[in-house]
Amino acid sequence: REPSTALCPRTVLTLCLADGRLLVKVSGTRRDRNDRACASRSSRMHMGSEDYRRRPARRETSAAKLACGGGVALFALLHLSGALCALGTEDRCLLSSYDAVSTTELDLKHCGYSELPVAVAGFPALVKLDVSHNALRTLPSLPLSLETLFALGNHFEAIPPAVAALPRLRMLSFKSCRLRSLGEAPLPPSLQWLILTDNRLTALPESLGTLVRMRKLMLANNRLESLPASIGAMRELELLRLANNRLPSLPPWLLEMPKLTWLAVAGNPCVAPAPARASLEQVRFEDLDLGATLGEGTSSVVRRARLHGAPVAVKLYKAPLSSDGRNVDEVRASCAVDHPNVLRWLGFLEEGHGEHEGASGGGGSGWRLLGVLEWAPGFSSLGKPPSMSSITRDTYPPEARWSGPQLLAIARGIALALEHLHASSLSHGDLYAHNILWRDDAAAGGGGGGGGGGGRKRPHRASLRAAAEESAAATAKLSDFGAAFYYGGLPAEQRPAFERMEARAFGLLLEELLERHDGAGSDALLAPLREAAAAATRARPEERPGFSALARMLAGSG
């Protein structure tokens, strides 16, 4: 390999791995191999071997003889655990360390590049390239074989022309850069997934509509004041993120797109905040006794806690923004809902002022945002998020199977939850199996769907205790309102469209669950599920039923 670290003007330290051992070679540089001021001779030291541990004194003495001032200090650092990690990063970022002919993926993130080496074009089999978190402003020619390109966290102000020349590109991410435009060259028409979140875009070109294969378009956290009408030509578009922009209204053609299913628009001037319900707790941070971490994502940490002695979960946000928009909009939407089939928020706390616009940085001084949620033991996620290949469809473990009664209980509960949301002019925006918590019906005490058509009438009592008891009986709970928005302030003629969009998401969910039926239960039991799935996924949005009708369909059996 090439020498990896210069110690002083005349000395080079070369590192490599062989037979599970770290080999260190100190030698004179190519410029003057006769200069012995820095290194008197070359040698190899086998660090970590039995021989080295038996005779440490002699080895350390040899090292001192072989290295000059800074070299001795660096050799000592190699005894630390971070040495191997540093070596791995150095190798990973060096294109000459790869077989250019056979390499299909390159991970070059966090490599400190201000310019990507032009040698990257000489990788004819390259399918995936990740150059995220460098300091790039442009790109050289890239292999025509590329299908996935990650370039987030760089210094681009426009998408480089090199991207336009990639005929097989399916996924492209320029998230959290400094984009002010998409560049002069049109993007490849092969694109199906485009991520432009967290940039400085004020407008989009009409040429964007030529991307007719697009299924997933992420535009949240920009400065968009309008949308090109050409987007309406994206007849395959299913997921669109527009939250935290500057849109004064939503164009009518947007709501007529036949496959648009998952939409997020909160945080725009045209969308009012969701009104909070009356039963929220007043939360003070000093009243929370925080416990162990239950889970962590890119934008938040969930911890077990106690509030006034009662067990709860606390969601602590790391920054004001996420890939779906402003986190405060998630909190407001979550706190507007009270239903046994929705993971219940008890209250929230916001202190200080976060930076709600621009690339996703941290909040201002003293900023804090958290939500207090019900403690729901025994629940687990129904599915997993979409993969690189499935794009807009959830994924499931191979062993994921449900009986007919389980499927019916889950479907009824979620239909009732969504009926409640849309009766309050709220759209979830991200209805997926991975945002649904479920547990076996037996563990829920036979509670079925939880309320209404779930086989158990909801108590007509206003106390929080009664609501908690019913919530504990639910089989399934809708969670994660990161993409949710309130559409009650939008024009009356537009409002039904949001429920029809979400109905399609529900129908696709039912199809995925029916594919994983374990065979238990009669066909008569599954018939309402099939009927509801077919109705909810009709090609013409205006022909899809609302959730009141879907809940009635599912209540027709069992």
VOGU-3710 file (C-alpha; in Angstrom, 3 decimals, decimal comma):
1> repstalcpr> 0,000/0,000/0,000  0,942/3,656/-0,265  2,539/5,184/2,862  -0,302/6,359/5,062  1,084/8,845/7,594  4,080/11,186/7,380  5,902/11,535/10,721  8,474/14,158/9,797  10,019/15,404/6,545  12,153/12,285/6,115
11> tvltlcladg> 10,127/9,549/7,821  7,050/7,596/6,800  4,990/5,256/8,965  3,271/2,555/6,886  0,443/0,500/8,405  -1,274/-2,630/7,134  -3,004/-5,744/8,415  -1,592/-9,228/7,873  -2,611/-12,512/9,498  -4,740/-10,659/12,049
21> rllvkvsgtr> -1,792/-8,502/13,240  -1,061/-4,814/12,827  2,246/-4,336/11,012  4,161/-1,088/11,450  6,996/-0,110/9,133  9,087/3,021/9,629  11,321/4,059/6,745  12,860/6,992/4,911  10,658/8,735/2,355  10,977/8,299/-1,386
31> rdrndracas> 12,417/11,782/-1,579  15,611/10,772/0,258  16,002/7,204/1,349  19,672/7,896/2,230  18,752/10,427/4,893  19,121/8,639/8,263  18,391/11,606/10,496  14,784/10,563/10,962  14,972/6,773/10,648  18,152/4,776/11,030
41> rssrmhmgse> 16,747/1,626/9,521  13,512/-0,141/8,526  11,836/-2,726/10,654  8,535/-4,529/11,331  6,875/-4,779/14,707  4,105/-7,314/15,296  1,764/-5,644/17,760  -0,539/-7,883/19,784  1,325/-11,127/19,159  2,390/-13,477/21,952
51> dyrrrparre> 5,999/-12,668/21,103  5,386/-8,960/21,625  3,693/-9,490/24,986  6,521/-11,722/26,233  9,244/-9,219/25,333  7,765/-5,710/25,520  10,969/-3,974/26,628  13,006/-4,943/23,560  10,185/-4,031/21,175  9,648/-0,628/22,744
61> tsaaklacgg> 13,370/0,049/22,589  13,371/-0,829/18,881  10,482/1,536/18,305  12,324/4,392/19,970  15,330/3,810/17,744  13,235/3,672/14,591  11,091/6,809/14,942  11,894/10,479/15,317  10,202/12,872/17,785  6,596/12,855/16,551
71> gvalfallhl> 6,915/9,244/15,449  7,491/8,034/19,014  4,297/9,713/20,186  2,301/8,291/17,278  3,670/4,791/17,929  2,462/5,055/21,545  -1,003/6,031/20,343  -1,163/2,858/18,259  -1,506/0,914/21,505  -4,925/2,531/21,983
81> sgalcalgte> -8,110/0,955/20,680  -8,699/3,798/18,235  -5,696/2,885/16,121  -7,453/0,171/14,154  -10,453/2,436/13,542  -8,169/5,138/12,190  -6,482/2,625/9,929  -9,855/1,384/8,663  -10,997/4,935/7,857  -7,748/5,678/6,048
91> drcllssyda> -8,093/2,570/3,901  -11,799/3,119/3,254  -11,184/6,598/1,865  -8,325/5,531/-0,404  -9,636/4,572/-3,865  -6,424/2,710/-4,638  -7,310/0,230/-1,880  -10,298/-1,105/-3,898  -10,508/-3,418/-6,879  -11,932/-0,941/-9,380
101> vstteldlkh> -13,236/-3,630/-11,721  -15,334/-5,605/-9,222  -16,330/-3,055/-6,558  -20,087/-2,433/-6,497  -20,358/-0,123/-3,445  -18,120/2,668/-2,159  -18,480/4,197/1,306  -16,592/7,509/1,205  -18,509/9,462/3,836  -16,606/11,451/6,467
111> cgyselpvav> -13,405/11,290/4,401  -12,604/14,996/4,454  -12,870/15,395/0,684  -13,156/18,876/-0,786  -12,877/17,274/-4,231  -13,832/13,727/-5,122  -10,968/11,935/-6,930  -11,597/11,645/-10,666  -10,521/7,993/-10,381  -14,045/7,193/-9,154
121> agfpalvkld> -15,156/7,170/-12,796  -12,994/4,080/-13,305  -15,311/1,788/-11,311  -17,475/0,259/-14,071  -19,503/-2,017/-11,756  -20,279/0,626/-9,090  -23,968/0,591/-8,092  -23,968/2,559/-4,819  -21,806/5,561/-3,907  -21,943/7,389/-0,563
131> vshnalrtlp> -19,956/10,649/-0,387  -21,942/12,147/2,507  -20,503/14,495/5,126  -17,551/15,810/3,201  -16,915/19,355/1,914  -17,795/18,783/-1,731  -19,053/21,577/-3,993  -19,021/19,670/-7,268  -18,614/16,128/-8,604  -16,423/14,643/-11,344
141> slplsletlf> -17,739/12,230/-13,932  -19,331/9,219/-12,248  -19,758/5,587/-13,338  -22,778/5,146/-15,591  -23,688/2,020/-13,613  -24,684/4,021/-10,510  -28,170/3,374/-9,115  -27,876/5,033/-5,686  -26,011/8,236/-4,792  -25,869/9,723/-1,294
151> algnhfeaip> -24,352/13,209/-1,119  -25,929/14,649/2,023  -24,145/17,037/4,348  -21,886/18,637/1,735  -21,427/22,193/0,432  -23,288/21,932/-2,878  -25,299/24,989/-3,939  -26,642/23,238/-7,033  -26,841/19,624/-8,143  -23,709/19,024/-10,257
161> pavaalprlr> -24,138/18,313/-13,991  -22,432/14,931/-13,543  -25,645/13,592/-11,953  -27,657/14,209/-15,126  -25,476/11,740/-17,037  -26,442/8,711/-14,881  -29,018/6,692/-16,867  -29,684/4,067/-14,160  -29,927/6,299/-11,094  -32,921/5,315/-8,916
171> mlsfkscrlr> -32,200/7,067/-5,623  -30,540/10,428/-5,052  -29,985/12,328/-1,788  -28,692/15,880/-1,435  -30,177/16,308/2,031  -28,748/18,984/4,346  -26,531/20,651/1,775  -26,736/24,302/0,725  -28,808/23,867/-2,420  -30,317/27,012/-3,871
181> slgeaplpps> -31,279/25,389/-7,164  -31,407/21,977/-8,802  -28,864/23,060/-11,407  -29,199/23,639/-15,121  -29,058/20,030/-16,295  -32,277/17,986/-15,898  -32,164/15,098/-13,471  -32,162/11,513/-14,801  -35,717/10,340/-15,699  -34,914/6,982/-14,088
191> lqwliltdnr> -35,177/8,524/-10,580  -37,747/7,009/-8,222  -36,618/8,475/-4,883  -35,294/12,029/-4,483  -34,295/13,573/-1,122  -33,775/17,354/-1,043  -34,703/17,918/2,614  -32,995/20,685/4,630  -31,785/23,020/1,914  -32,361/26,611/0,745
201> ltalpeslgt> -34,618/25,977/-2,235  -37,111/28,755/-2,999  -38,398/27,336/-6,271  -38,337/24,165/-8,356  -37,947/23,953/-12,152  -40,755/22,820/-14,427  -38,385/20,119/-15,700  -38,948/18,268/-12,419  -42,185/16,957/-13,903  -40,234/14,864/-16,400
211> lvrmrklmla> -39,367/12,467/-13,573  -42,461/10,384/-14,290  -41,141/7,317/-12,423  -40,843/9,247/-9,158  -42,449/7,507/-6,167  -40,907/9,298/-3,195  -40,097/13,032/-3,155  -38,706/14,659/0,003  -38,797/18,485/0,031  -39,343/19,371/3,715
221> nnrleslpas> -37,407/22,164/5,468  -36,828/24,392/2,452  -38,162/27,839/1,462  -40,558/26,873/-1,307  -43,284/29,423/-2,022  -44,903/27,511/-4,881  -44,813/24,184/-6,696  -44,423/23,684/-10,455  -47,616/22,342/-12,007  -45,502/19,785/-13,862
231> igamrelell> -45,289/17,724/-10,655  -48,852/16,708/-11,481  -47,398/14,575/-14,281  -45,722/12,314/-11,702  -48,516/9,759/-11,838  -46,508/7,211/-9,805  -45,771/9,595/-6,922  -46,903/8,079/-3,615  -45,003/9,912/-0,877  -44,483/13,690/-0,819
241> rlannrlpsl> -42,932/15,683/2,018  -43,583/19,444/1,857  -43,588/20,360/5,557  -41,894/23,505/6,861  -41,858/25,506/3,641  -43,571/28,793/2,713  -46,532/27,570/0,676  -49,483/30,012/0,919  -51,881/27,414/-0,523  -52,012/23,888/-1,919
251> ppwllempkl> -52,640/23,667/-5,680  -55,797/21,731/-6,695  -53,875/19,400/-9,001  -51,856/18,120/-6,035  -54,976/16,632/-4,447  -55,981/14,920/-7,684  -52,828/12,819/-8,090  -54,067/9,210/-8,313  -51,395/7,457/-6,230  -50,462/10,175/-3,745
261> twlavagnpc> -50,833/8,389/-0,408  -48,433/9,794/2,211  -48,447/13,607/2,351  -46,915/16,003/4,907  -47,604/19,768/4,734  -47,486/21,008/8,353  -45,503/24,148/9,074  -46,598/26,025/5,931  -48,550/29,308/6,100  -51,591/27,598/4,573
271> vapaparasl> -51,833/25,015/7,387  -52,905/26,010/10,906  -51,478/24,199/13,974  -53,559/21,344/15,333  -55,709/22,512/18,282  -54,747/20,902/21,575  -57,314/18,838/23,459  -58,546/19,994/26,834  -57,309/17,011/28,869  -53,555/17,677/28,572
281> eqvrfedldl> -51,338/17,524/31,648  -49,277/20,553/32,625  -45,751/19,126/32,475  -42,801/20,495/34,397  -39,368/19,018/33,828  -38,679/18,797/37,544  -41,743/16,533/37,938  -40,201/13,889/35,648  -38,026/11,123/37,016  -36,169/9,930/33,898
291> gatlgegtss> -35,064/6,311/33,652  -33,493/3,990/31,097  -33,381/4,708/27,363  -35,970/2,654/25,471  -34,987/3,664/21,950  -33,244/6,346/19,929  -33,722/7,734/16,439  -32,079/10,494/14,424  -34,300/13,203/15,910  -35,303/11,974/19,377
301> vvrrarlhga> -34,642/9,701/22,327  -37,394/7,806/24,159  -36,832/7,092/27,841  -38,782/5,376/30,533  -39,877/7,771/33,281  -42,274/8,447/36,113  -44,593/11,421/36,333  -46,172/12,021/39,735  -45,245/8,417/40,571  -46,982/6,895/37,524
311> pvavklykap> -44,996/5,080/34,778  -44,784/6,985/31,471  -42,561/7,236/28,406  -40,834/10,512/27,559  -39,814/11,505/24,037  -36,964/14,033/24,120  -36,224/15,819/20,859  -32,619/16,492/19,897  -33,325/19,422/17,559  -36,280/21,464/16,319
321> lssdgrnvde> -36,296/19,833/12,869  -36,538/16,290/11,541  -36,735/14,903/8,014  -40,547/15,240/8,194  -40,552/18,912/9,247  -40,773/20,744/12,582  -40,915/18,520/15,638  -43,244/20,947/17,388  -45,868/20,151/14,725  -45,617/16,475/15,620
331> vrascavdhp> -46,135/17,349/19,276  -49,180/19,504/18,543  -50,815/16,873/16,341  -50,140/14,135/18,881  -51,654/16,205/21,675  -54,836/16,861/19,671  -55,830/13,183/19,676  -57,451/11,101/22,392  -58,495/7,602/21,321  -57,775/4,128/22,758
341> nvlrwlgfle> -56,248/3,010/19,444  -53,770/5,894/19,359  -50,688/5,970/21,551  -51,803/8,599/24,011  -49,850/11,769/24,732  -50,416/13,030/28,258  -48,722/16,394/27,784  -45,651/18,179/26,486  -43,080/20,774/27,436  -41,440/23,375/25,199
351> eghgehegas> -38,879/25,781/26,618  -36,852/28,413/24,809  -37,005/28,948/21,067  -35,765/26,506/18,459  -34,574/27,422/15,010  -37,571/26,220/12,980  -36,145/27,017/9,569  -33,072/25,943/7,651  -30,780/22,954/7,872  -31,485/20,751/10,858
361> ggggsgwrll> -29,401/22,286/13,586  -29,894/22,289/17,310  -32,248/24,560/19,185  -31,348/27,890/20,637  -29,932/28,450/24,080  -32,123/26,819/26,695  -34,300/25,130/24,064  -36,084/21,957/25,137  -38,958/20,002/23,603  -40,386/16,780/24,977
371> gvlewapgfs> -43,597/14,799/25,052  -44,984/12,596/27,810  -46,677/9,447/26,505  -48,680/6,679/28,070  -46,733/3,645/29,245  -47,743/0,784/26,923  -45,982/-2,457/27,956  -46,246/-5,523/25,774  -46,568/-3,677/22,464  -44,181/-3,992/19,517
381> slgkppsmss> -43,993/-2,580/15,996  -46,190/-4,259/13,430  -43,597/-3,890/10,649  -40,328/-2,287/9,619  -39,692/0,806/7,461  -39,329/0,571/3,678  -36,017/-0,597/2,282  -33,911/0,795/-0,543  -35,623/-1,593/-2,939  -39,218/-1,406/-1,649
391> itrdtyppea> -39,097/2,460/-1,566  -42,653/3,091/-0,328  -43,650/-0,325/1,005  -42,951/-1,538/4,512  -40,803/-4,578/5,150  -41,451/-7,463/7,551  -39,361/-10,175/9,201  -39,658/-13,526/7,377  -41,417/-15,038/10,388  -44,095/-12,305/10,597
401> rwsgpqllai> -47,497/-14,031/10,514  -50,916/-13,242/11,965  -54,082/-15,240/12,418  -57,410/-14,131/10,977  -58,753/-12,894/14,334  -55,522/-10,959/14,973  -55,653/-9,291/11,552  -59,268/-8,317/12,036  -58,615/-6,853/15,503  -55,664/-4,813/14,217
411> argialaleh> -57,582/-3,545/11,177  -60,652/-2,582/13,190  -58,627/-0,702/15,776  -56,641/1,308/13,243  -59,750/2,089/11,181  -61,432/3,457/14,298  -58,360/5,513/15,157  -58,310/7,054/11,679  -62,030/7,694/11,759  -61,415/9,689/14,934
421> lhasslshgd> -58,491/11,602/13,399  -60,313/12,654/10,247  -63,445/13,596/12,190  -61,094/16,138/13,802  -59,600/17,182/10,411  -56,275/15,528/11,185  -54,254/13,474/8,703  -51,595/11,108/10,036  -49,504/11,386/6,861  -47,381/8,312/7,555
431> lyahnilwrd> -49,783/5,399/7,962  -47,487/2,378/7,847  -47,150/-0,882/9,752  -43,900/0,387/11,302  -45,909/3,222/12,907  -48,422/0,835/14,476  -47,888/-0,868/17,827  -49,676/-4,143/18,448  -49,860/-7,027/20,883  -51,581/-10,365/20,903
441> daaagggggg> -55,312/-10,165/21,597  -54,926/-12,491/24,562  -52,448/-10,075/26,151  -54,954/-7,287/25,688  -57,597/-9,167/27,610  -59,744/-9,806/24,567  -60,195/-6,097/23,931  -60,330/-6,438/20,151  -59,996/-3,130/18,372  -60,310/-1,059/21,506
451> gggggrkrph> -63,460/0,951/20,971  -66,622/1,346/18,894  -66,604/-1,490/16,382  -63,843/-3,315/18,254  -66,321/-5,508/20,134  -66,285/-3,385/23,277  -68,278/-0,233/23,853  -66,347/2,803/24,982  -67,281/3,898/28,537  -69,277/7,114/28,654
461> raslraaaee> -67,142/8,569/31,463  -64,955/11,618/31,283  -62,338/10,501/33,771  -58,779/9,872/32,663  -58,902/6,591/34,557  -61,681/5,286/32,312  -59,781/6,357/29,197  -56,620/4,658/30,485  -58,508/1,433/31,179  -59,902/1,333/27,649
471> saaataklsd> -56,544/2,210/26,136  -54,987/-0,710/27,996  -57,492/-3,075/26,323  -56,522/-2,140/22,748  -54,839/-4,622/20,430  -53,303/-1,991/18,116  -52,234/1,635/18,549  -51,353/4,191/15,915  -48,173/6,104/16,792  -45,542/8,511/15,399
481> fgaafyyggl> -47,278/11,690/14,222  -44,134/13,212/12,674  -45,850/13,807/9,320  -49,316/14,655/10,707  -51,106/17,918/9,918  -54,388/19,682/10,625  -56,419/20,506/7,518  -59,434/22,111/9,180  -58,359/25,583/8,033  -57,960/24,626/4,371
491> paeqrpafer> -60,727/25,264/1,814  -63,770/23,027/2,395  -63,606/21,583/-1,121  -60,069/20,287/-0,484  -60,630/18,568/2,853  -62,157/15,246/1,673  -59,066/14,570/-0,460  -56,851/14,054/2,577  -59,035/11,266/3,948  -59,119/9,569/0,525
501> mearafglll> -55,310/9,674/0,384  -55,028/8,068/3,796  -57,635/5,476/2,828  -55,248/4,236/0,141  -52,493/3,886/2,744  -54,895/1,834/4,865  -55,791/-0,390/1,910  -52,127/-1,053/1,119  -51,553/-1,895/4,794  -54,384/-4,431/4,699
511> eellerhdga> -52,935/-6,011/1,554  -49,544/-6,426/3,229  -51,100/-7,994/6,324  -53,302/-10,355/4,301  -50,184/-11,588/2,487  -48,872/-12,651/5,897  -51,973/-14,488/7,110  -50,928/-17,706/8,833  -53,947/-19,647/7,530  -55,833/-19,664/10,827
521> gsdallaplr> -59,410/-18,421/10,602  -62,174/-18,905/8,064  -62,446/-17,168/4,703  -65,629/-15,551/5,975  -63,542/-13,879/8,696  -61,120/-12,452/6,138  -63,767/-11,333/3,645  -64,306/-7,887/5,265  -60,544/-7,279/5,180  -60,370/-8,071/1,464
531> eaaaaatrar> -63,422/-5,928/0,759  -62,010/-2,978/2,660  -58,585/-3,318/0,991  -60,119/-3,362/-2,498  -62,353/-0,361/-1,820  -59,614/1,722/-0,214  -57,158/1,241/-3,106  -59,475/2,173/-5,974  -57,613/4,016/-8,728  -59,878/7,076/-8,651
541> peerpgfsal> -59,444/8,856/-5,286  -63,015/10,148/-5,234  -64,316/6,555/-5,314  -62,534/5,494/-2,136  -64,646/5,282/1,029  -63,924/7,291/4,145  -62,942/5,685/7,429  -66,457/5,616/8,855  -67,481/3,398/5,945  -64,316/1,299/6,217
551> armlagsg> -64,904/0,768/9,947  -68,444/-0,433/9,179  -67,112/-2,891/6,584  -64,713/-4,364/9,129  -67,402/-4,588/11,786  -69,414/-6,950/9,579  -67,667/-10,116/10,815  -66,440/-11,602/14,056
//
